[in-house]
Amino acid sequence: MGALDDYSVLDLSILVQGPQAAATLHDMGASVIKIELPGMGDLARVIPVSPDDPRNPYYEACNRGKRSVTLDLRTPGGKRALERFVETTDVLIHNFVPGTMEAWGLSYEHLSAINPRLVYATGSTFGPVGPKSIREGADSSGQAEGGLMWATRIDGGPPVMNGAVISDHVGCQNMVTGILAALLHRTETGLGQRVDVSLVGGMIYAQASEMTYTLLTGRNPERIDSGHAFVPTLLHTVEAADGWIHLLSGTGPGWPEFAKLLDRPDLADDERFLALILSSEARAELVAIIDDVFPSRTLDEWEAVLTGAGVRYGLVRDYETIAADETMYDNGYLQRVEHTDGERAVIGTPIRMSATPLQPGAVAPELGQHTEEVLLEHGYTWDDITALREEGVFG
């Protein structure tokens, strides 16, 4: 049993922001129908592992467990079919450029008139209003204009793009939050509503603490090394003999013990390091000591002594290392599921619920795999389906 077992979702979205939101709702128990353009489908389908491997990581990650229906919403028959689906659905998701659905005659106002209980969730890059709203964008646009690329630079260097589609993912989480709140509100009022989120808005909210520094002071925070802009504690990523470790404590009350690990017992009583907040000079001196000492031991050796000393840290791990870590499966962050080609590891949803556990789907659908099935469920006859095919509504 899932928390959303009795709910249905229409997913019209592409790539990550919307599809991952719909996938999260699926893992919570909702039934998700994915509407795709005939002949092409979600753009994620054309991003392969490599030129020699046609599998699609983005599509597989964000669409497992859904049913795929191909409909050209620009045709009269496609529009009518979506309107019929909307009659009985709970949530509709899209992340088209603002104005697209309106141009097709499928605005929130139009669809909510058909089903007043509909929760209509839209995701954009720059937000639903203003001159930038009609610009096309993507994850990296959100990172750039939402400030993250600037904040990720090191020592005044050039802006750095995050290695994951993080603005898409944050946008997904904000969308899910808005949808769940709208569904809760609907239980009280009987009415749905429109939910708007964006990549830029999500990035700004994700950096609320850092950006509030600027709102309070009127100036940008200055990034120091790989640490935090205005949290002058020991935040430092250092290279060990066989990898990297990120340190986020060691000074303060635990400093005497950490000083011994650094082979500097002479500094154990140094007042500069007994404080959690370090001066820039003290931090620079400590970083130099750490950079000199840490290459002498392996990650395993440092992990043992740091854990024993109560120093907070994180091993800098690559994806292969994470995928081989059984504790990731124990926690459900990765899960093994039965796929059509055998057992496969998939990304789990990082939410644990005791009464209604989340369950990721195993298989992402082929393009249009469930078109006829879903049309028949919504009252279409085989003659109707033939007419739609002849009209070019689906492939």
BALOBA-1460 file (C-alpha; in Angstrom, 3 decimals):
// residues 395
<rec num="1" residu="m" x="0.000" y="0.000" z="0.000"/>
<rec num="2" residu="g" x="1.307" y="3.437" z="-0.946"/>
<rec num="3" residu="a" x="0.306" y="6.795" z="0.495"/>
<rec num="4" residu="l" x="-1.088" y="7.859" z="-2.917"/>
<rec num="5" residu="d" x="-2.592" y="4.540" z="-4.039"/>
<rec num="6" residu="d" x="-5.923" y="6.090" z="-5.035"/>
<rec num="7" residu="y" x="-4.440" y="9.025" z="-6.960"/>
<rec num="8" residu="s" x="-3.823" y="9.409" z="-10.681"/>
<rec num="9" residu="v" x="-1.305" y="11.630" z="-12.461"/>
<rec num="10" residu="l" x="-0.977" y="12.852" z="-16.044"/>
<rec num="11" residu="d" x="2.674" y="13.575" z="-16.794"/>
<rec num="12" residu="l" x="3.106" y="15.743" z="-19.895"/>
<rec num="13" residu="s" x="6.596" y="16.897" z="-18.942"/>
<rec num="14" residu="i" x="10.031" y="16.256" z="-20.408"/>
<rec num="15" residu="l" x="13.607" y="15.572" z="-19.261"/>
<rec num="16" residu="v" x="13.950" y="15.844" z="-15.430"/>
<rec num="17" residu="q" x="12.077" y="18.515" z="-13.448"/>
<rec num="18" residu="g" x="8.533" y="17.333" z="-14.180"/>
<rec num="19" residu="p" x="9.221" y="13.648" z="-14.903"/>
<rec num="20" residu="q" x="11.106" y="13.175" z="-11.633"/>
<rec num="21" residu="a" x="8.271" y="14.827" z="-9.717"/>
<rec num="22" residu="a" x="5.800" y="12.447" z="-11.358"/>
<rec num="23" residu="a" x="8.144" y="9.537" z="-10.627"/>
<rec num="24" residu="t" x="8.216" y="10.483" z="-6.939"/>
<rec num="25" residu="l" x="4.409" y="10.491" z="-6.857"/>
<rec num="26" residu="h" x="4.465" y="7.080" z="-8.562"/>
<rec num="27" residu="d" x="6.832" y="5.726" z="-5.913"/>
<rec num="28" residu="m" x="4.339" y="6.985" z="-3.324"/>
<rec num="29" residu="g" x="1.664" y="4.842" z="-4.964"/>
<rec num="30" residu="a" x="0.059" y="7.061" z="-7.613"/>
<rec num="31" residu="s" x="-0.838" y="5.749" z="-11.062"/>
<rec num="32" residu="v" x="1.051" y="7.811" z="-13.666"/>
<rec num="33" residu="i" x="0.220" y="8.114" z="-17.357"/>
<rec num="34" residu="k" x="2.982" y="9.763" z="-19.361"/>
<rec num="35" residu="i" x="1.793" y="11.701" z="-22.411"/>
<rec num="36" residu="e" x="4.459" y="11.881" z="-25.141"/>
<rec num="37" residu="l" x="4.718" y="13.338" z="-28.636"/>
<rec num="38" residu="p" x="4.278" y="10.650" z="-31.318"/>
<rec num="39" residu="g" x="7.444" y="9.670" z="-33.134"/>
<rec num="40" residu="m" x="9.767" y="11.390" z="-30.676"/>
<rec num="41" residu="g" x="8.553" y="11.261" z="-27.107"/>
<rec num="42" residu="d" x="10.277" y="12.820" z="-24.140"/>
<rec num="43" residu="l" x="13.543" y="14.512" z="-25.153"/>
<rec num="44" residu="a" x="15.245" y="12.360" z="-22.519"/>
<rec num="45" residu="r" x="14.815" y="9.421" z="-24.915"/>
<rec num="46" residu="v" x="17.429" y="10.916" z="-27.266"/>
<rec num="47" residu="i" x="20.180" y="11.339" z="-24.630"/>
<rec num="48" residu="p" x="22.024" y="7.983" z="-24.764"/>
<rec num="49" residu="v" x="24.690" y="6.494" z="-22.527"/>
<rec num="50" residu="s" x="27.093" y="6.869" z="-25.469"/>
<rec num="51" residu="p" x="27.046" y="6.721" z="-29.288"/>
<rec num="52" residu="d" x="27.497" y="2.970" z="-28.961"/>
<rec num="53" residu="d" x="24.969" y="2.406" z="-26.156"/>
<rec num="54" residu="p" x="21.441" y="3.655" z="-26.951"/>
<rec num="55" residu="r" x="20.063" y="3.264" z="-23.432"/>
<rec num="56" residu="n" x="18.786" y="6.511" z="-21.904"/>
<rec num="57" residu="p" x="19.840" y="7.263" z="-18.285"/>
<rec num="58" residu="y" x="17.631" y="10.346" z="-17.881"/>
<rec num="59" residu="y" x="14.556" y="8.597" z="-19.238"/>
<rec num="60" residu="e" x="15.154" y="5.402" z="-17.256"/>
<rec num="61" residu="a" x="15.762" y="7.312" z="-14.012"/>
<rec num="62" residu="c" x="12.670" y="9.517" z="-14.192"/>
<rec num="63" residu="n" x="10.014" y="7.336" z="-15.846"/>
<rec num="64" residu="r" x="10.090" y="3.849" z="-14.339"/>
<rec num="65" residu="g" x="6.665" y="2.436" z="-13.577"/>
<rec num="66" residu="k" x="4.717" y="4.895" z="-15.733"/>
<rec num="67" residu="r" x="2.496" y="4.044" z="-18.704"/>
<rec num="68" residu="s" x="3.333" y="5.797" z="-21.964"/>
<rec num="69" residu="v" x="0.607" y="7.212" z="-24.221"/>
<rec num="70" residu="t" x="1.419" y="9.055" z="-27.439"/>
<rec num="71" residu="l" x="-0.850" y="12.016" z="-28.181"/>
<rec num="72" residu="d" x="-0.247" y="15.033" z="-30.373"/>
<rec num="73" residu="l" x="-1.915" y="17.665" z="-28.210"/>
<rec num="74" residu="r" x="-1.850" y="20.135" z="-31.114"/>
<rec num="75" residu="t" x="-4.495" y="18.088" z="-32.948"/>
<rec num="76" residu="p" x="-8.217" y="18.292" z="-32.155"/>
<rec num="77" residu="g" x="-8.320" y="14.585" z="-31.376"/>
<rec num="78" residu="g" x="-5.310" y="14.792" z="-29.069"/>
<rec num="79" residu="k" x="-6.799" y="17.725" z="-27.210"/>
<rec num="80" residu="r" x="-10.141" y="15.933" z="-26.779"/>
<rec num="81" residu="a" x="-8.396" y="12.810" z="-25.504"/>
<rec num="82" residu="l" x="-6.471" y="14.778" z="-22.877"/>
<rec num="83" residu="e" x="-9.668" y="16.529" z="-21.813"/>
<rec num="84" residu="r" x="-11.296" y="13.134" z="-21.302"/>
<rec num="85" residu="f" x="-8.334" y="11.921" z="-19.249"/>
<rec num="86" residu="v" x="-8.506" y="15.090" z="-17.126"/>
<rec num="87" residu="e" x="-12.100" y="14.323" z="-16.143"/>
<rec num="88" residu="t" x="-10.907" y="11.600" z="-13.782"/>
<rec num="89" residu="t" x="-7.317" y="12.560" z="-12.947"/>
<rec num="90" residu="d" x="-6.027" y="14.176" z="-9.768"/>
<rec num="91" residu="v" x="-2.802" y="15.818" z="-10.906"/>
<rec num="92" residu="l" x="-1.502" y="17.117" z="-14.225"/>
<rec num="93" residu="i" x="2.189" y="18.014" z="-14.581"/>
<rec num="94" residu="h" x="3.964" y="19.852" z="-17.381"/>
<rec num="95" residu="n" x="7.152" y="21.896" z="-17.763"/>
<rec num="96" residu="f" x="6.577" y="23.498" z="-21.140"/>
<rec num="97" residu="v" x="7.573" y="27.116" z="-21.721"/>
<rec num="98" residu="p" x="4.831" y="29.306" z="-20.188"/>
<rec num="99" residu="g" x="2.143" y="29.983" z="-22.778"/>
<rec num="100" residu="t" x="2.528" y="26.659" z="-24.610"/>
<rec num="101" residu="m" x="-0.425" y="24.880" z="-23.051"/>
<rec num="102" residu="e" x="-2.494" y="28.046" z="-23.378"/>
<rec num="103" residu="a" x="-1.704" y="28.158" z="-27.103"/>
<rec num="104" residu="w" x="-3.000" y="24.597" z="-27.414"/>
<rec num="105" residu="g" x="-6.229" y="25.477" z="-25.605"/>
<rec num="106" residu="l" x="-5.227" y="23.459" z="-22.552"/>
<rec num="107" residu="s" x="-4.775" y="26.180" z="-19.956"/>
<rec num="108" residu="y" x="-5.355" y="25.690" z="-16.249"/>
<rec num="109" residu="e" x="-8.587" y="27.664" z="-16.512"/>
<rec num="110" residu="h" x="-9.861" y="25.428" z="-19.308"/>
<rec num="111" residu="l" x="-8.920" y="22.123" z="-17.699"/>
<rec num="112" residu="s" x="-10.050" y="23.099" z="-14.203"/>
<rec num="113" residu="a" x="-13.450" y="23.943" z="-15.652"/>
<rec num="114" residu="i" x="-13.632" y="20.314" z="-16.807"/>
<rec num="115" residu="n" x="-12.417" y="19.016" z="-13.437"/>
<rec num="116" residu="p" x="-12.470" y="21.545" z="-10.569"/>
<rec num="117" residu="r" x="-10.587" y="19.058" z="-8.363"/>
<rec num="118" residu="l" x="-7.567" y="19.055" z="-10.702"/>
<rec num="119" residu="v" x="-4.156" y="20.013" z="-9.299"/>
<rec num="120" residu="y" x="-2.345" y="21.573" z="-12.257"/>
<rec num="121" residu="a" x="1.428" y="21.746" z="-11.637"/>
<rec num="122" residu="t" x="3.771" y="23.601" z="-13.955"/>
<rec num="123" residu="g" x="7.525" y="23.917" z="-13.902"/>
<rec num="124" residu="s" x="9.461" y="26.528" z="-15.842"/>
<rec num="125" residu="t" x="13.024" y="27.779" z="-16.010"/>
<rec num="126" residu="f" x="12.661" y="31.469" z="-15.170"/>
<rec num="127" residu="g" x="9.227" y="31.635" z="-13.531"/>
<rec num="128" residu="p" x="5.680" y="32.073" z="-14.856"/>
<rec num="129" residu="v" x="5.693" y="35.873" z="-15.190"/>
<rec num="130" residu="g" x="8.016" y="38.585" z="-16.466"/>
<rec num="131" residu="p" x="9.913" y="39.098" z="-19.723"/>
<rec num="132" residu="k" x="12.175" y="36.079" z="-19.164"/>
<rec num="133" residu="s" x="9.280" y="33.675" z="-18.644"/>
<rec num="134" residu="i" x="8.923" y="32.798" z="-22.343"/>
<rec num="135" residu="r" x="12.620" y="31.987" z="-22.804"/>
<rec num="136" residu="e" x="13.516" y="28.344" z="-23.232"/>
<rec num="137" residu="g" x="16.001" y="27.057" z="-20.692"/>
<rec num="138" residu="a" x="17.312" y="23.978" z="-18.930"/>
<rec num="139" residu="d" x="18.998" y="22.878" z="-15.721"/>
<rec num="140" residu="s" x="22.190" y="24.822" z="-16.365"/>
<rec num="141" residu="s" x="20.160" y="27.985" z="-17.015"/>
<rec num="142" residu="g" x="18.712" y="27.620" z="-13.532"/>
<rec num="143" residu="q" x="22.170" y="27.096" z="-12.033"/>
<rec num="144" residu="a" x="23.495" y="30.166" z="-13.864"/>
<rec num="145" residu="e" x="20.693" y="32.669" z="-13.276"/>
<rec num="146" residu="g" x="19.846" y="31.338" z="-9.824"/>
<rec num="147" residu="g" x="23.364" y="32.061" z="-8.538"/>
<rec num="148" residu="l" x="24.682" y="28.530" z="-7.993"/>
<rec num="149" residu="m" x="27.379" y="28.627" z="-10.684"/>
<rec num="150" residu="w" x="28.738" y="31.821" z="-9.163"/>
<rec num="151" residu="a" x="28.624" y="30.393" z="-5.637"/>
<rec num="152" residu="t" x="30.359" y="27.148" z="-6.661"/>
<rec num="153" residu="r" x="33.523" y="28.870" z="-7.869"/>
<rec num="154" residu="i" x="36.660" y="28.486" z="-5.747"/>
<rec num="155" residu="d" x="39.027" y="31.284" z="-4.723"/>
<rec num="156" residu="g" x="37.540" y="33.842" z="-7.051"/>
<rec num="157" residu="g" x="37.877" y="31.529" z="-10.047"/>
<rec num="158" residu="p" x="35.420" y="31.136" z="-12.913"/>
<rec num="159" residu="p" x="31.821" y="29.983" z="-12.361"/>
<rec num="160" residu="v" x="31.464" y="26.203" z="-12.117"/>
<rec num="161" residu="m" x="28.524" y="24.141" z="-13.337"/>
<rec num="162" residu="n" x="27.414" y="21.481" z="-10.886"/>
<rec num="163" residu="g" x="28.057" y="17.955" z="-12.150"/>
<rec num="164" residu="a" x="24.429" y="16.930" z="-11.561"/>
<rec num="165" residu="v" x="21.188" y="18.468" z="-12.836"/>
<rec num="166" residu="i" x="20.674" y="19.969" z="-9.416"/>
<rec num="167" residu="s" x="18.318" y="22.819" z="-10.356"/>
<rec num="168" residu="d" x="16.072" y="20.284" z="-12.088"/>
<rec num="169" residu="h" x="16.068" y="18.104" z="-8.989"/>
<rec num="170" residu="v" x="15.358" y="20.981" z="-6.611"/>
<rec num="171" residu="g" x="12.578" y="22.082" z="-8.964"/>
<rec num="172" residu="c" x="11.197" y="18.533" z="-8.814"/>
<rec num="173" residu="q" x="11.162" y="18.511" z="-5.025"/>
<rec num="174" residu="n" x="9.472" y="21.904" z="-4.862"/>
<rec num="175" residu="m" x="6.859" y="20.684" z="-7.334"/>
<rec num="176" residu="v" x="6.152" y="17.562" z="-5.285"/>
<rec num="177" residu="t" x="5.821" y="19.660" z="-2.127"/>
<rec num="178" residu="g" x="3.364" y="22.008" z="-3.826"/>
<rec num="179" residu="i" x="1.333" y="19.129" z="-5.271"/>
<rec num="180" residu="l" x="1.037" y="17.334" z="-1.935"/>
<rec num="181" residu="a" x="0.002" y="20.565" z="-0.202"/>
<rec num="182" residu="a" x="-2.593" y="21.222" z="-2.915"/>
<rec num="183" residu="l" x="-3.997" y="17.705" z="-2.513"/>
<rec num="184" residu="l" x="-4.223" y="18.219" z="1.249"/>
<rec num="185" residu="h" x="-6.006" y="21.540" z="0.688"/>
<rec num="186" residu="r" x="-8.373" y="19.775" z="-1.709"/>
<rec num="187" residu="t" x="-9.470" y="17.351" z="0.993"/>
<rec num="188" residu="e" x="-10.713" y="20.379" z="2.945"/>
<rec num="189" residu="t" x="-12.252" y="22.380" z="0.098"/>
<rec num="190" residu="g" x="-12.944" y="19.904" z="-2.704"/>
<rec num="191" residu="l" x="-11.090" y="22.190" z="-5.105"/>
<rec num="192" residu="g" x="-7.783" y="21.841" z="-6.899"/>
<rec num="193" residu="q" x="-5.442" y="24.684" z="-7.773"/>
<rec num="194" residu="r" x="-2.485" y="25.667" z="-9.929"/>
<rec num="195" residu="v" x="1.057" y="25.062" z="-8.608"/>
<rec num="196" residu="d" x="3.978" y="26.938" z="-10.194"/>
<rec num="197" residu="v" x="7.670" y="26.259" z="-9.564"/>
<rec num="198" residu="s" x="10.806" y="27.185" z="-11.498"/>
<rec num="199" residu="l" x="14.474" y="26.285" z="-11.760"/>
<rec num="200" residu="v" x="15.691" y="29.782" z="-10.931"/>
<rec num="201" residu="g" x="13.288" y="30.117" z="-7.990"/>
<rec num="202" residu="g" x="14.384" y="26.747" z="-6.663"/>
<rec num="203" residu="m" x="18.061" y="27.694" z="-6.818"/>
<rec num="204" residu="i" x="17.434" y="30.941" z="-4.976"/>
<rec num="205" residu="y" x="15.472" y="29.134" z="-2.246"/>
<rec num="206" residu="a" x="18.158" y="26.429" z="-1.991"/>
<rec num="207" residu="q" x="20.670" y="29.201" z="-1.245"/>
<rec num="208" residu="a" x="18.357" y="31.111" z="1.110"/>
<rec num="209" residu="s" x="20.908" y="31.328" z="3.929"/>
<rec num="210" residu="e" x="23.760" y="32.391" z="1.684"/>
<rec num="211" residu="m" x="21.684" y="34.924" z="-0.229"/>
<rec num="212" residu="t" x="20.252" y="36.356" z="2.988"/>
<rec num="213" residu="y" x="23.838" y="37.328" z="3.810"/>
<rec num="214" residu="t" x="23.696" y="39.601" z="0.768"/>
<rec num="215" residu="l" x="20.239" y="40.907" z="1.660"/>
<rec num="216" residu="l" x="21.495" y="41.809" z="5.123"/>
<rec num="217" residu="t" x="24.869" y="43.264" z="4.157"/>
<rec num="218" residu="g" x="24.355" y="44.523" z="0.619"/>
<rec num="219" residu="r" x="27.399" y="42.636" z="-0.641"/>
<rec num="220" residu="n" x="28.306" y="39.214" z="-2.003"/>
<rec num="221" residu="p" x="29.943" y="36.704" z="0.348"/>
<rec num="222" residu="e" x="33.535" y="35.839" z="-0.543"/>
<rec num="223" residu="r" x="34.274" y="32.169" z="-1.101"/>
<rec num="224" residu="i" x="37.290" y="30.915" z="0.860"/>
<rec num="225" residu="d" x="39.129" y="27.903" z="-0.605"/>
<rec num="226" residu="s" x="36.626" y="25.004" z="-0.678"/>
<rec num="227" residu="g" x="34.955" y="26.161" z="2.521"/>
<rec num="228" residu="h" x="31.746" y="28.055" z="3.127"/>
<rec num="229" residu="a" x="31.565" y="31.727" z="2.294"/>
<rec num="230" residu="f" x="30.649" y="33.011" z="5.745"/>
<rec num="231" residu="v" x="30.982" y="30.015" z="8.069"/>
<rec num="232" residu="p" x="34.654" y="30.342" z="9.107"/>
<rec num="233" residu="t" x="35.052" y="26.884" z="10.580"/>
<rec num="234" residu="l" x="37.259" y="24.082" z="9.300"/>
<rec num="235" residu="l" x="35.532" y="23.134" z="6.052"/>
<rec num="236" residu="h" x="38.264" y="21.695" z="3.881"/>
<rec num="237" residu="t" x="38.676" y="18.974" z="1.260"/>
<rec num="238" residu="v" x="42.065" y="17.293" z="1.470"/>
<rec num="239" residu="e" x="43.815" y="14.560" z="-0.505"/>
<rec num="240" residu="a" x="44.785" y="11.360" z="1.293"/>
<rec num="241" residu="a" x="47.056" y="8.636" z="-0.102"/>
<rec num="242" residu="d" x="44.303" y="7.083" z="-2.224"/>
<rec num="243" residu="g" x="41.464" y="9.610" z="-2.430"/>
<rec num="244" residu="w" x="39.877" y="12.700" z="-0.957"/>
<rec num="245" residu="i" x="38.230" y="13.508" z="2.386"/>
<rec num="246" residu="h" x="36.096" y="16.497" z="3.295"/>
<rec num="247" residu="l" x="36.627" y="17.678" z="6.866"/>
<rec num="248" residu="l" x="33.949" y="19.701" z="8.616"/>
<rec num="249" residu="s" x="35.108" y="19.689" z="12.211"/>
<rec num="250" residu="g" x="38.214" y="19.244" z="14.302"/>
<rec num="251" residu="t" x="38.645" y="22.593" z="15.996"/>
<rec num="252" residu="g" x="36.840" y="23.602" z="19.168"/>
<rec num="253" residu="p" x="36.557" y="21.193" z="22.119"/>
<rec num="254" residu="g" x="37.834" y="18.278" z="20.027"/>
<rec num="255" residu="w" x="40.943" y="20.110" z="18.874"/>
<rec num="256" residu="p" x="43.476" y="18.530" z="21.321"/>
<rec num="257" residu="e" x="42.643" y="15.053" z="20.031"/>
<rec num="258" residu="f" x="42.706" y="16.196" z="16.399"/>
<rec num="259" residu="a" x="46.065" y="17.914" z="16.966"/>
<rec num="260" residu="k" x="47.536" y="14.562" z="18.023"/>
<rec num="261" residu="l" x="46.249" y="12.932" z="14.821"/>
<rec num="262" residu="l" x="47.973" y="15.665" z="12.852"/>
<rec num="263" residu="d" x="51.254" y="14.934" z="14.696"/>
<rec num="264" residu="r" x="51.126" y="18.403" z="16.214"/>
<rec num="265" residu="p" x="50.602" y="17.838" z="19.956"/>
<rec num="266" residu="d" x="52.478" y="21.095" z="20.484"/>
<rec num="267" residu="l" x="49.380" y="22.929" z="19.215"/>
<rec num="268" residu="a" x="46.896" y="21.077" z="21.457"/>
<rec num="269" residu="d" x="46.482" y="24.067" z="23.781"/>
<rec num="270" residu="d" x="46.614" y="26.722" z="21.067"/>
<rec num="271" residu="e" x="43.706" y="29.078" z="21.735"/>
<rec num="272" residu="r" x="43.315" y="29.831" z="18.029"/>
<rec num="273" residu="f" x="42.229" y="26.255" z="17.305"/>
<rec num="274" residu="l" x="40.245" y="25.685" z="20.475"/>
<rec num="275" residu="a" x="37.631" y="28.032" z="19.002"/>
<rec num="276" residu="l" x="35.091" y="26.754" z="16.467"/>
<rec num="277" residu="i" x="35.275" y="30.038" z="14.571"/>
<rec num="278" residu="l" x="38.720" y="30.514" z="13.033"/>
<rec num="279" residu="s" x="40.440" y="33.665" z="11.909"/>
<rec num="280" residu="s" x="41.505" y="33.626" z="8.282"/>
<rec num="281" residu="e" x="45.143" y="33.397" z="9.366"/>
<rec num="282" residu="a" x="44.514" y="30.463" z="11.732"/>
<rec num="283" residu="r" x="42.482" y="28.650" z="9.103"/>
<rec num="284" residu="a" x="45.211" y="29.078" z="6.495"/>
<rec num="285" residu="e" x="47.834" y="27.705" z="8.903"/>
<rec num="286" residu="l" x="45.662" y="24.726" z="9.836"/>
<rec num="287" residu="v" x="44.871" y="23.929" z="6.193"/>
<rec num="288" residu="a" x="48.593" y="23.909" z="5.378"/>
<rec num="289" residu="i" x="49.236" y="21.424" z="8.207"/>
<rec num="290" residu="i" x="46.369" y="19.193" z="7.088"/>
<rec num="291" residu="d" x="47.463" y="19.248" z="3.446"/>
<rec num="292" residu="d" x="50.943" y="18.173" z="4.512"/>
<rec num="293" residu="v" x="49.879" y="15.336" z="6.834"/>
<rec num="294" residu="f" x="46.882" y="13.679" z="5.137"/>
<rec num="295" residu="p" x="48.692" y="12.186" z="2.102"/>
<rec num="296" residu="s" x="50.627" y="9.937" z="4.522"/>
<rec num="297" residu="r" x="47.602" y="7.676" z="5.210"/>
<rec num="298" residu="t" x="44.935" y="5.920" z="3.171"/>
<rec num="299" residu="l" x="41.233" y="6.671" z="3.296"/>
<rec num="300" residu="d" x="40.600" y="3.561" z="5.402"/>
<rec num="301" residu="e" x="43.284" y="4.580" z="7.876"/>
<rec num="302" residu="w" x="42.007" y="8.131" z="8.178"/>
<rec num="303" residu="e" x="38.410" y="6.933" z="8.469"/>
<rec num="304" residu="a" x="39.319" y="4.759" z="11.439"/>
<rec num="305" residu="v" x="41.183" y="7.439" z="13.362"/>
<rec num="306" residu="l" x="38.815" y="10.304" z="12.518"/>
<rec num="307" residu="t" x="35.785" y="8.297" z="13.597"/>
<rec num="308" residu="g" x="37.506" y="7.313" z="16.803"/>
<rec num="309" residu="a" x="38.374" y="10.934" z="17.536"/>
<rec num="310" residu="g" x="34.840" y="12.159" z="16.862"/>
<rec num="311" residu="v" x="35.878" y="14.333" z="13.932"/>
<rec num="312" residu="r" x="33.103" y="14.889" z="11.401"/>
<rec num="313" residu="y" x="34.096" y="14.137" z="7.826"/>
<rec num="314" residu="g" x="32.861" y="12.751" z="4.544"/>
<rec num="315" residu="l" x="34.713" y="10.590" z="2.071"/>
<rec num="316" residu="v" x="34.600" y="12.066" z="-1.424"/>
<rec num="317" residu="r" x="33.145" y="9.136" z="-3.342"/>
<rec num="318" residu="d" x="32.541" y="8.537" z="-7.030"/>
<rec num="319" residu="y" x="29.425" y="6.883" z="-8.433"/>
<rec num="320" residu="e" x="31.081" y="3.475" z="-8.836"/>
<rec num="321" residu="t" x="32.033" y="3.431" z="-5.156"/>
<rec num="322" residu="i" x="28.521" y="4.423" z="-4.094"/>
<rec num="323" residu="a" x="26.966" y="1.745" z="-6.330"/>
<rec num="324" residu="a" x="29.139" y="-0.916" z="-4.660"/>
<rec num="325" residu="d" x="28.262" y="0.149" z="-1.099"/>
<rec num="326" residu="e" x="25.762" y="-2.293" z="0.426"/>
<rec num="327" residu="t" x="24.667" y="0.242" z="3.043"/>
<rec num="328" residu="m" x="23.127" y="2.262" z="0.196"/>
<rec num="329" residu="y" x="20.879" y="-0.742" z="-0.511"/>
<rec num="330" residu="d" x="20.210" y="-1.311" z="3.185"/>
<rec num="331" residu="n" x="18.856" y="2.246" z="3.430"/>
<rec num="332" residu="g" x="16.886" y="1.998" z="0.192"/>
<rec num="333" residu="y" x="18.856" y="4.751" z="-1.561"/>
<rec num="334" residu="l" x="19.689" y="2.118" z="-4.172"/>
<rec num="335" residu="q" x="17.394" y="-0.838" z="-4.741"/>
<rec num="336" residu="r" x="17.552" y="-4.092" z="-6.656"/>
<rec num="337" residu="v" x="14.422" y="-4.770" z="-8.698"/>
<rec num="338" residu="e" x="13.321" y="-7.380" z="-11.207"/>
<rec num="339" residu="h" x="13.553" y="-5.989" z="-14.726"/>
<rec num="340" residu="t" x="12.521" y="-7.588" z="-17.997"/>
<rec num="341" residu="d" x="16.194" y="-8.428" z="-18.620"/>
<rec num="342" residu="g" x="16.852" y="-9.670" z="-15.076"/>
<rec num="343" residu="e" x="17.725" y="-8.076" z="-11.753"/>
<rec num="344" residu="r" x="18.776" y="-4.441" z="-12.005"/>
<rec num="345" residu="a" x="19.936" y="-1.795" z="-9.542"/>
<rec num="346" residu="v" x="17.886" y="1.417" z="-9.600"/>
<rec num="347" residu="i" x="17.833" y="4.654" z="-7.661"/>
<rec num="348" residu="g" x="15.399" y="4.490" z="-4.755"/>
<rec num="349" residu="t" x="13.378" y="7.422" z="-3.454"/>
<rec num="350" residu="p" x="15.201" y="8.801" z="-0.381"/>
<rec num="351" residu="i" x="12.045" y="8.987" z="1.745"/>
<rec num="352" residu="r" x="11.211" y="6.251" z="4.249"/>
<rec num="353" residu="m" x="7.642" y="5.848" z="5.492"/>
<rec num="354" residu="s" x="6.768" y="3.189" z="8.046"/>
<rec num="355" residu="a" x="3.132" y="2.543" z="7.066"/>
<rec num="356" residu="t" x="3.223" y="3.341" z="3.343"/>
<rec num="357" residu="p" x="6.733" y="2.559" z="2.079"/>
<rec num="358" residu="l" x="7.761" y="3.961" z="-1.288"/>
<rec num="359" residu="q" x="8.471" y="1.533" z="-4.102"/>
<rec num="360" residu="p" x="10.318" y="2.545" z="-7.283"/>
<rec num="361" residu="g" x="9.161" y="1.132" z="-10.595"/>
<rec num="362" residu="a" x="11.407" y="-1.292" z="-12.393"/>
<rec num="363" residu="v" x="10.779" y="-0.565" z="-16.069"/>
<rec num="364" residu="a" x="10.441" y="2.655" z="-18.047"/>
<rec num="365" residu="p" x="7.842" y="2.258" z="-20.836"/>
<rec num="366" residu="e" x="8.484" y="2.084" z="-24.553"/>
<rec num="367" residu="l" x="7.205" y="5.091" z="-26.465"/>
<rec num="368" residu="g" x="3.415" y="4.797" z="-26.785"/>
<rec num="369" residu="q" x="3.399" y="1.330" z="-25.232"/>
<rec num="370" residu="h" x="0.097" y="1.869" z="-23.403"/>
<rec num="371" residu="t" x="-1.758" y="4.193" z="-25.789"/>
<rec num="372" residu="e" x="-4.538" y="1.837" z="-26.806"/>
<rec num="373" residu="e" x="-4.858" y="0.384" z="-23.315"/>
<rec num="374" residu="v" x="-5.370" y="3.797" z="-21.711"/>
<rec num="375" residu="l" x="-7.737" y="5.034" z="-24.417"/>
<rec num="376" residu="l" x="-9.914" y="1.957" z="-23.949"/>
<rec num="377" residu="e" x="-9.937" y="2.549" z="-20.181"/>
<rec num="378" residu="h" x="-11.311" y="6.043" z="-20.835"/>
<rec num="379" residu="g" x="-14.234" y="4.930" z="-22.945"/>
<rec num="380" residu="y" x="-12.790" y="4.910" z="-26.460"/>
<rec num="381" residu="t" x="-13.795" y="2.104" z="-28.818"/>
<rec num="382" residu="w" x="-11.560" y="0.408" z="-31.344"/>
<rec num="383" residu="d" x="-13.304" y="2.384" z="-34.091"/>
<rec num="384" residu="d" x="-12.500" y="5.585" z="-32.170"/>
<rec num="385" residu="i" x="-8.878" y="4.543" z="-31.862"/>
<rec num="386" residu="t" x="-8.653" y="3.826" z="-35.581"/>
<rec num="387" residu="a" x="-10.067" y="7.285" z="-36.317"/>
<rec num="388" residu="l" x="-7.537" y="8.911" z="-34.008"/>
<rec num="389" residu="r" x="-4.710" y="7.056" z="-35.700"/>
<rec num="390" residu="e" x="-5.903" y="8.192" z="-39.124"/>
<rec num="391" residu="e" x="-6.074" y="11.779" z="-37.825"/>
<rec num="392" residu="g" x="-2.418" y="11.533" z="-36.783"/>
<rec num="393" residu="v" x="-3.130" y="11.894" z="-33.069"/>
<rec num="394" residu="f" x="-0.670" y="9.105" z="-32.263"/>
<rec num="395" residu="g" x="1.753" y="6.935" z="-34.164"/>
